[in-house]
Amino acid sequence: MSKLPTTPPTEFTLEEVSELTINRELLEKLIRVRMPFGRFAGTLLLDLPEPYVVWFKVNGWPEGRIGQQLRAMYEIKRYGLEPLLRPLL
């Protein structure tokens, strides 16, 4: 049976959230983007079903801006942050 390391974990600090780390304008634009193709064409990215966004994660993101936007939406949905963004609509 192996022993646990005796050295304490390294210290970490939380980054302060500020206007530099979160860009409200970009978030407001992101939540107003509509899916341009596929089964949910015309649907706000924020309203896409999570399994649909996960499908892109597994099978590959589209090229270009929509791929970047879907990646961001994946992280938002992954952590359940949609309710925080709805008031921005």
LUMMIVEX-881816 format. One record per atom (N, C-alpha, C, O): chain; x, y, z; residue number from 1. Coordinates in steps of 0.05 Angstrom, whole numbers. Each point is the difference from the previous one (the first is absolute). Layout:
! residues N
{mol->A | east->X | north->Y | up->Z | seq->NUM}
...
! end
This chain:
! residues 89
{mol->A | east->17 | north->-24 | up->0 | seq->1}
{mol->A | east->-17 | north->24 | up->0 | seq->1}
{mol->A | east->18 | north->25 | up->0 | seq->1}
{mol->A | east->18 | north->2 | up->17 | seq->1}
{mol->A | east->-23 | north->16 | up->-35 | seq->2}
{mol->A | east->17 | north->24 | up->-2 | seq->2}
{mol->A | east->-9 | north->21 | up->20 | seq->2}
{mol->A | east->-23 | north->2 | up->6 | seq->2}
{mol->A | east->42 | north->13 | up->3 | seq->3}
{mol->A | east->-5 | north->22 | up->19 | seq->3}
{mol->A | east->-7 | north->25 | up->-15 | seq->3}
{mol->A | east->10 | north->5 | up->-22 | seq->3}
{mol->A | east->-26 | north->12 | up->34 | seq->4}
{mol->A | east->-6 | north->26 | up->-11 | seq->4}
{mol->A | east->23 | north->18 | up->3 | seq->4}
{mol->A | east->16 | north->-3 | up->19 | seq->4}
{mol->A | east->-12 | north->22 | up->-38 | seq->5}
{mol->A | east->23 | north->19 | up->3 | seq->5}
{mol->A | east->-2 | north->15 | up->26 | seq->5}
{mol->A | east->-22 | north->7 | up->9 | seq->5}
{mol->A | east->44 | north->-1 | up->3 | seq->6}
{mol->A | east->1 | north->15 | up->25 | seq->6}
{mol->A | east->2 | north->30 | up->-4 | seq->6}
{mol->A | east->-3 | north->15 | up->19 | seq->6}
{mol->A | east->8 | north->-7 | up->-43 | seq->7}
{mol->A | east->3 | north->29 | up->-5 | seq->7}
{mol->A | east->-28 | north->12 | up->-3 | seq->7}
{mol->A | east->-18 | north->-12 | up->-13 | seq->7}
{mol->A | east->14 | north->36 | up->24 | seq->8}
{mol->A | east->-27 | north->12 | up->-2 | seq->8}
{mol->A | east->-5 | north->9 | up->-29 | seq->8}
{mol->A | east->19 | north->6 | up->-15 | seq->8}
{mol->A | east->-44 | north->-5 | up->8 | seq->9}
{mol->A | east->-6 | north->10 | up->-28 | seq->9}
{mol->A | east->9 | north->28 | up->-3 | seq->9}
{mol->A | east->1 | north->16 | up->19 | seq->9}
{mol->A | east->5 | north->-9 | up->-44 | seq->10}
{mol->A | east->9 | north->27 | up->-5 | seq->10}
{mol->A | east->-24 | north->19 | up->4 | seq->10}
{mol->A | east->-23 | north->-7 | up->-5 | seq->10}
{mol->A | east->29 | north->31 | up->12 | seq->11}
{mol->A | east->-21 | north->20 | up->4 | seq->11}
{mol->A | east->-11 | north->10 | up->-26 | seq->11}
{mol->A | east->14 | north->-1 | up->-21 | seq->11}
{mol->A | east->-38 | north->8 | up->21 | seq->12}
{mol->A | east->-12 | north->12 | up->-24 | seq->12}
{mol->A | east->-17 | north->24 | up->7 | seq->12}
{mol->A | east->-8 | north->3 | up->23 | seq->12}
{mol->A | east->4 | north->14 | up->-42 | seq->13}
{mol->A | east->-16 | north->23 | up->5 | seq->13}
{mol->A | east->-22 | north->2 | up->-21 | seq->13}
{mol->A | east->4 | north->-9 | up->-23 | seq->13}
{mol->A | east->-26 | north->19 | up->30 | seq->14}
{mol->A | east->-22 | north->4 | up->-19 | seq->14}
{mol->A | east->5 | north->27 | up->-14 | seq->14}
{mol->A | east->7 | north->20 | up->12 | seq->14}
{mol->A | east->-12 | north->-21 | up->-38 | seq->15}
{mol->A | east->3 | north->25 | up->-15 | seq->15}
{mol->A | east->-24 | north->18 | up->5 | seq->15}
{mol->A | east->-23 | north->-10 | up->2 | seq->15}
{mol->A | east->28 | north->35 | up->1 | seq->16}
{mol->A | east->-22 | north->19 | up->4 | seq->16}
{mol->A | east->-15 | north->3 | up->-26 | seq->16}
{mol->A | east->12 | north->4 | up->-21 | seq->16}
{mol->A | east->-38 | north->-5 | up->22 | seq->17}
{mol->A | east->-17 | north->4 | up->-23 | seq->17}
{mol->A | east->-4 | north->30 | up->-4 | seq->17}
{mol->A | east->-8 | north->14 | up->19 | seq->17}
{mol->A | east->14 | north->-5 | up->-43 | seq->18}
{mol->A | east->-3 | north->29 | up->-5 | seq->18}
{mol->A | east->-10 | north->3 | up->-29 | seq->18}
{mol->A | east->-5 | north->-19 | up->-14 | seq->18}
{mol->A | east->2 | north->44 | up->6 | seq->19}
{mol->A | east->-8 | north->5 | up->-28 | seq->19}
{mol->A | east->20 | north->-10 | up->-20 | seq->19}
{mol->A | east->-6 | north->-6 | up->-23 | seq->19}
{mol->A | east->31 | north->2 | up->32 | seq->20}
{mol->A | east->21 | north->-10 | up->-18 | seq->20}
{mol->A | east->-3 | north->-30 | up->-4 | seq->20}
{mol->A | east->8 | north->-10 | up->-21 | seq->20}
{mol->A | east->-19 | north->-5 | up->40 | seq->21}
{mol->A | east->-2 | north->-29 | up->-3 | seq->21}
{mol->A | east->-27 | north->-8 | up->-11 | seq->21}
{mol->A | east->-2 | north->-22 | up->-12 | seq->21}
{mol->A | east->-19 | north->38 | up->16 | seq->22}
{mol->A | east->-26 | north->-6 | up->-11 | seq->22}
{mol->A | east->-9 | north->23 | up->-17 | seq->22}
{mol->A | east->-2 | north->23 | up->11 | seq->22}
{mol->A | east->-4 | north->-27 | up->-36 | seq->23}
{mol->A | east->-8 | north->21 | up->-17 | seq->23}
{mol->A | east->-30 | north->-2 | up->-4 | seq->23}
{mol->A | east->-10 | north->-17 | up->-16 | seq->23}
{mol->A | east->-5 | north->34 | up->29 | seq->24}
{mol->A | east->-29 | north->-1 | up->-1 | seq->24}
{mol->A | east->-10 | north->4 | up->-29 | seq->24}
{mol->A | east->-19 | north->-14 | up->-8 | seq->24}
{mol->A | east->32 | north->31 | up->-6 | seq->25}
{mol->A | east->-9 | north->5 | up->-28 | seq->25}
{mol->A | east->2 | north->-26 | up->-17 | seq->25}
{mol->A | east->-18 | north->-6 | up->-16 | seq->25}
{mol->A | east->40 | north->-8 | up->19 | seq->26}
{mol->A | east->3 | north->-26 | up->-15 | seq->26}
{mol->A | east->-21 | north->-20 | up->9 | seq->26}
{mol->A | east->-10 | north->-14 | up->-17 | seq->26}
{mol->A | east->5 | north->13 | up->43 | seq->27}
{mol->A | east->-21 | north->-19 | up->9 | seq->27}
{mol->A | east->-27 | north->8 | up->-11 | seq->27}
{mol->A | east->-16 | north->-18 | up->-8 | seq->27}
{mol->A | east->10 | north->44 | up->8 | seq->28}
{mol->A | east->-26 | north->9 | up->-11 | seq->28}
{mol->A | east->-2 | north->-8 | up->-30 | seq->28}
{mol->A | east->-22 | north->-7 | up->-9 | seq->28}
{mol->A | east->43 | north->10 | up->-5 | seq->29}
{mol->A | east->0 | north->-8 | up->-29 | seq->29}
{mol->A | east->-4 | north->-30 | up->-3 | seq->29}
{mol->A | east->-15 | north->-10 | up->-16 | seq->29}
{mol->A | east->30 | north->-5 | up->33 | seq->30}
{mol->A | east->-1 | north->-29 | up->-2 | seq->30}
{mol->A | east->-28 | north->-11 | up->5 | seq->30}
{mol->A | east->-9 | north->-18 | up->-15 | seq->30}
{mol->A | east->-5 | north->29 | up->34 | seq->31}
{mol->A | east->-26 | north->-11 | up->6 | seq->31}
{mol->A | east->-21 | north->8 | up->-20 | seq->31}
{mol->A | east->-23 | north->-10 | up->1 | seq->31}
{mol->A | east->29 | north->28 | up->-19 | seq->32}
{mol->A | east->-19 | north->8 | up->-21 | seq->32}
{mol->A | east->6 | north->-14 | up->-26 | seq->32}
{mol->A | east->-15 | north->5 | up->-20 | seq->32}
{mol->A | east->36 | north->-21 | up->19 | seq->33}
{mol->A | east->7 | north->-14 | up->-25 | seq->33}
{mol->A | east->-19 | north->-24 | up->-4 | seq->33}
{mol->A | east->-7 | north->-14 | up->19 | seq->33}
{mol->A | east->-2 | north->11 | up->-44 | seq->34}
{mol->A | east->-18 | north->-22 | up->-7 | seq->34}
{mol->A | east->16 | north->-21 | up->-15 | seq->34}
{mol->A | east->19 | north->6 | up->-15 | seq->34}
{mol->A | east->-26 | north->-31 | up->19 | seq->35}
{mol->A | east->13 | north->-22 | up->-14 | seq->35}
{mol->A | east->-6 | north->3 | up->-30 | seq->35}
{mol->A | east->-23 | north->1 | up->-8 | seq->35}
{mol->A | east->44 | north->0 | up->-9 | seq->36}
{mol->A | east->-4 | north->5 | up->-28 | seq->36}
{mol->A | east->-7 | north->-24 | up->-17 | seq->36}
{mol->A | east->-7 | north->3 | up->-24 | seq->36}
{mol->A | east->9 | north->-27 | up->35 | seq->37}
{mol->A | east->-4 | north->-24 | up->-17 | seq->37}
{mol->A | east->-10 | north->-23 | up->17 | seq->37}
{mol->A | east->0 | north->2 | up->25 | seq->37}
{mol->A | east->-7 | north->-24 | up->-38 | seq->38}
{mol->A | east->-7 | north->-24 | up->14 | seq->38}
{mol->A | east->-28 | north->-1 | up->11 | seq->38}
{mol->A | east->-17 | north->16 | up->-6 | seq->38}
{mol->A | east->13 | north->-36 | up->22 | seq->39}
{mol->A | east->-27 | north->-6 | up->11 | seq->39}
{mol->A | east->-11 | north->24 | up->16 | seq->39}
{mol->A | east->-25 | north->4 | up->-1 | seq->39}
{mol->A | east->42 | north->11 | up->14 | seq->40}
{mol->A | east->-10 | north->22 | up->16 | seq->40}
{mol->A | east->7 | north->28 | up->-12 | seq->40}
{mol->A | east->4 | north->19 | up->14 | seq->40}
{mol->A | east->-3 | north->-19 | up->-41 | seq->41}
{mol->A | east->5 | north->26 | up->-14 | seq->41}
{mol->A | east->-20 | north->21 | up->9 | seq->41}
{mol->A | east->-24 | north->-6 | up->1 | seq->41}
{mol->A | east->34 | north->29 | up->5 | seq->42}
{mol->A | east->-17 | north->22 | up->9 | seq->42}
{mol->A | east->-4 | north->2 | up->30 | seq->42}
{mol->A | east->-12 | north->19 | up->10 | seq->42}
{mol->A | east->21 | north->-39 | up->5 | seq->43}
{mol->A | east->-3 | north->-1 | up->29 | seq->43}
{mol->A | east->23 | north->15 | up->13 | seq->43}
{mol->A | east->23 | north->-2 | up->-9 | seq->43}
{mol->A | east->-29 | north->18 | up->30 | seq->44}
{mol->A | east->22 | north->13 | up->15 | seq->44}
{mol->A | east->19 | north->-21 | up->11 | seq->44}
{mol->A | east->-9 | north->-21 | up->9 | seq->44}
{mol->A | east->35 | north->26 | up->-11 | seq->45}
{mol->A | east->19 | north->-19 | up->11 | seq->45}
{mol->A | east->-6 | north->-6 | up->29 | seq->45}
{mol->A | east->3 | north->-22 | up->9 | seq->45}
{mol->A | east->-12 | north->42 | up->6 | seq->46}
{mol->A | east->-6 | north->-3 | up->28 | seq->46}
{mol->A | east->-23 | north->-20 | up->4 | seq->46}
{mol->A | east->-2 | north->-14 | up->21 | seq->46}
{mol->A | east->-16 | north->11 | up->-41 | seq->47}
{mol->A | east->-23 | north->-18 | up->2 | seq->47}
{mol->A | east->5 | north->-27 | up->-12 | seq->47}
{mol->A | east->-17 | north->-18 | up->0 | seq->47}
{mol->A | east->41 | north->13 | up->-11 | seq->48}
{mol->A | east->6 | north->-26 | up->-12 | seq->48}
{mol->A | east->0 | north->-21 | up->23 | seq->48}
{mol->A | east->9 | north->5 | up->22 | seq->48}
{mol->A | east->-20 | north->-29 | up->-28 | seq->49}
{mol->A | east->1 | north->-21 | up->20 | seq->49}
{mol->A | east->29 | north->-8 | up->6 | seq->49}
{mol->A | east->17 | north->-1 | up->-18 | seq->49}
{mol->A | east->-11 | north->-3 | up->43 | seq->50}
{mol->A | east->27 | north->-7 | up->7 | seq->50}
{mol->A | east->11 | north->-24 | up->-15 | seq->50}
{mol->A | east->23 | north->1 | up->-9 | seq->50}
{mol->A | east->-38 | north->-23 | up->5 | seq->51}
{mol->A | east->11 | north->-23 | up->-15 | seq->51}
{mol->A | east->8 | north->8 | up->-28 | seq->51}
{mol->A | east->19 | north->-12 | up->-11 | seq->51}
{mol->A | east->-32 | north->31 | up->-1 | seq->52}
{mol->A | east->7 | north->9 | up->-27 | seq->52}
{mol->A | east->28 | north->13 | up->0 | seq->52}
{mol->A | east->16 | north->-4 | up->-17 | seq->52}
{mol->A | east->-12 | north->21 | up->37 | seq->53}
{mol->A | east->26 | north->14 | up->2 | seq->53}
{mol->A | east->22 | north->-20 | up->8 | seq->53}
{mol->A | east->22 | north->2 | up->-10 | seq->53}
{mol->A | east->-28 | north->-22 | up->27 | seq->54}
{mol->A | east->19 | north->-20 | up->7 | seq->54}
{mol->A | east->7 | north->-17 | up->-25 | seq->54}
{mol->A | east->23 | north->-9 | up->-2 | seq->54}
{mol->A | east->-42 | north->5 | up->-16 | seq->55}
{mol->A | east->6 | north->-15 | up->-24 | seq->55}
{mol->A | east->23 | north->13 | up->-16 | seq->55}
{mol->A | east->17 | north->-14 | up->-10 | seq->55}
{mol->A | east->-18 | north->40 | up->8 | seq->56}
{mol->A | east->22 | north->15 | up->-13 | seq->56}
{mol->A | east->26 | north->-4 | up->14 | seq->56}
{mol->A | east->21 | north->-4 | up->-12 | seq->56}
{mol->A | east->-21 | north->4 | up->39 | seq->57}
{mol->A | east->24 | north->-4 | up->15 | seq->57}
{mol->A | east->12 | north->-27 | up->-6 | seq->57}
{mol->A | east->25 | north->-3 | up->-4 | seq->57}
{mol->A | east->-42 | north->-18 | up->2 | seq->58}
{mol->A | east->10 | north->-27 | up->-5 | seq->58}
{mol->A | east->8 | north->-3 | up->-29 | seq->58}
{mol->A | east->21 | north->-13 | up->-6 | seq->58}
{mol->A | east->-36 | north->24 | up->-13 | seq->59}
{mol->A | east->4 | north->-6 | up->-28 | seq->59}
{mol->A | east->16 | north->22 | up->-15 | seq->59}
{mol->A | east->7 | north->-4 | up->-24 | seq->59}
{mol->A | east->-2 | north->26 | up->37 | seq->60}
{mol->A | east->16 | north->21 | up->-13 | seq->60}
{mol->A | east->-16 | north->26 | up->-3 | seq->60}
{mol->A | east->-23 | north->0 | up->-9 | seq->60}
{mol->A | east->36 | north->22 | up->16 | seq->61}
{mol->A | east->-12 | north->26 | up->-2 | seq->61}
{mol->A | east->1 | north->9 | up->-29 | seq->61}
{mol->A | east->18 | north->-6 | up->-15 | seq->61}
{mol->A | east->-38 | north->21 | up->6 | seq->62}
{mol->A | east->1 | north->12 | up->-26 | seq->62}
{mol->A | east->23 | north->20 | up->-2 | seq->62}
{mol->A | east->9 | north->10 | up->21 | seq->62}
{mol->A | east->-1 | north->-4 | up->-45 | seq->63}
{mol->A | east->22 | north->19 | up->-4 | seq->63}
{mol->A | east->-11 | north->29 | up->4 | seq->63}
{mol->A | east->-24 | north->5 | up->-2 | seq->63}
{mol->A | east->42 | north->13 | up->9 | seq->64}
{mol->A | east->-6 | north->28 | up->1 | seq->64}
{mol->A | east->-14 | north->9 | up->25 | seq->64}
{mol->A | east->1 | north->-13 | up->21 | seq->64}
{mol->A | east->-14 | north->36 | up->-23 | seq->65}
{mol->A | east->-12 | north->14 | up->23 | seq->65}
{mol->A | east->-21 | north->-17 | up->13 | seq->65}
{mol->A | east->-1 | north->-1 | up->25 | seq->65}
{mol->A | east->-16 | north->-13 | up->-40 | seq->66}
{mol->A | east->-22 | north->-16 | up->12 | seq->66}
{mol->A | east->13 | north->-22 | up->17 | seq->66}
{mol->A | east->-12 | north->-7 | up->21 | seq->66}
{mol->A | east->34 | north->-4 | up->-29 | seq->67}
{mol->A | east->14 | north->-21 | up->16 | seq->67}
{mol->A | east->9 | north->12 | up->27 | seq->67}
{mol->A | east->-3 | north->-13 | up->20 | seq->67}
{mol->A | east->14 | north->37 | up->-21 | seq->68}
{mol->A | east->9 | north->13 | up->25 | seq->68}
{mol->A | east->-24 | north->6 | up->17 | seq->68}
{mol->A | east->1 | north->-4 | up->25 | seq->68}
{mol->A | east->-23 | north->13 | up->-37 | seq->69}
{mol->A | east->-24 | north->6 | up->16 | seq->69}
{mol->A | east->-12 | north->-25 | up->13 | seq->69}
{mol->A | east->-9 | north->1 | up->22 | seq->69}
{mol->A | east->9 | north->-23 | up->-37 | seq->70}
{mol->A | east->-11 | north->-25 | up->11 | seq->70}
{mol->A | east->18 | north->-10 | up->22 | seq->70}
{mol->A | east->-10 | north->-11 | up->20 | seq->70}
{mol->A | east->36 | north->14 | up->-23 | seq->71}
{mol->A | east->19 | north->-8 | up->22 | seq->71}
{mol->A | east->-6 | north->16 | up->25 | seq->71}
{mol->A | east->-1 | north->-11 | up->22 | seq->71}
{mol->A | east->-3 | north->37 | up->-25 | seq->72}
{mol->A | east->-7 | north->16 | up->24 | seq->72}
{mol->A | east->-26 | north->-8 | up->11 | seq->72}
{mol->A | east->-3 | north->-1 | up->25 | seq->72}
{mol->A | east->-17 | north->-4 | up->-42 | seq->73}
{mol->A | east->-26 | north->-9 | up->10 | seq->73}
{mol->A | east->1 | north->-27 | up->14 | seq->73}
{mol->A | east->-14 | north->-5 | up->19 | seq->73}
{mol->A | east->32 | north->-12 | up->-29 | seq->74}
{mol->A | east->4 | north->-26 | up->14 | seq->74}
{mol->A | east->8 | north->4 | up->29 | seq->74}
{mol->A | east->-10 | north->-13 | up->18 | seq->74}
{mol->A | east->30 | north->31 | up->-14 | seq->75}
{mol->A | east->9 | north->5 | up->27 | seq->75}
{mol->A | east->-22 | north->13 | up->17 | seq->75}
{mol->A | east->-3 | north->-7 | up->24 | seq->75}
{mol->A | east->-12 | north->24 | up->-36 | seq->76}
{mol->A | east->-23 | north->13 | up->15 | seq->76}
{mol->A | east->-20 | north->-21 | up->9 | seq->76}
{mol->A | east->-9 | north->-1 | up->22 | seq->76}
{mol->A | east->2 | north->-17 | up->-41 | seq->77}
{mol->A | east->-19 | north->-21 | up->6 | seq->77}
{mol->A | east->11 | north->-21 | up->19 | seq->77}
{mol->A | east->-13 | north->-10 | up->18 | seq->77}
{mol->A | east->39 | north->4 | up->-22 | seq->78}
{mol->A | east->13 | north->-20 | up->17 | seq->78}
{mol->A | east->-1 | north->7 | up->30 | seq->78}
{mol->A | east->-4 | north->-17 | up->17 | seq->78}
{mol->A | east->6 | north->43 | up->-11 | seq->79}
{mol->A | east->0 | north->9 | up->27 | seq->79}
{mol->A | east->-27 | north->12 | up->9 | seq->79}
{mol->A | east->-2 | north->11 | up->21 | seq->79}
{mol->A | east->-18 | north->-14 | up->-38 | seq->80}
{mol->A | east->-27 | north->8 | up->7 | seq->80}
{mol->A | east->-3 | north->30 | up->4 | seq->80}
{mol->A | east->-15 | north->9 | up->18 | seq->80}
{mol->A | east->28 | north->7 | up->-35 | seq->81}
{mol->A | east->0 | north->29 | up->3 | seq->81}
{mol->A | east->-22 | north->14 | up->-16 | seq->81}
{mol->A | east->-2 | north->24 | up->1 | seq->81}
{mol->A | east->-14 | north->-39 | up->-15 | seq->82}
{mol->A | east->-21 | north->13 | up->-17 | seq->82}
{mol->A | east->-18 | north->19 | up->16 | seq->82}
{mol->A | east->-6 | north->21 | up->-10 | seq->82}
{mol->A | east->-3 | north->-29 | up->34 | seq->83}
{mol->A | east->-17 | north->19 | up->15 | seq->83}
{mol->A | east->13 | north->27 | up->6 | seq->83}
{mol->A | east->-14 | north->20 | up->3 | seq->83}
{mol->A | east->40 | north->-20 | up->-1 | seq->84}
{mol->A | east->14 | north->26 | up->5 | seq->84}
{mol->A | east->0 | north->18 | up->-25 | seq->84}
{mol->A | east->2 | north->24 | up->3 | seq->84}
{mol->A | east->-4 | north->-36 | up->-26 | seq->85}
{mol->A | east->2 | north->15 | up->-25 | seq->85}
{mol->A | east->-28 | north->8 | up->-11 | seq->85}
{mol->A | east->-1 | north->20 | up->-15 | seq->85}
{mol->A | east->-20 | north->-34 | up->23 | seq->86}
{mol->A | east->-26 | north->7 | up->-10 | seq->86}
{mol->A | east->-9 | north->29 | up->5 | seq->86}
{mol->A | east->-12 | north->12 | up->-17 | seq->86}
{mol->A | east->19 | north->0 | up->40 | seq->87}
{mol->A | east->-8 | north->28 | up->4 | seq->87}
{mol->A | east->14 | north->19 | up->-20 | seq->87}
{mol->A | east->-10 | north->22 | up->-3 | seq->87}
{mol->A | east->31 | north->-31 | up->-10 | seq->88}
{mol->A | east->14 | north->18 | up->-19 | seq->88}
{mol->A | east->-15 | north->0 | up->-27 | seq->88}
{mol->A | east->5 | north->18 | up->-17 | seq->88}
{mol->A | east->-24 | north->-37 | up->13 | seq->89}
{mol->A | east->-15 | north->0 | up->-26 | seq->89}
{mol->A | east->-17 | north->24 | up->-3 | seq->89}
{mol->A | east->-14 | north->2 | up->-20 | seq->89}
! end
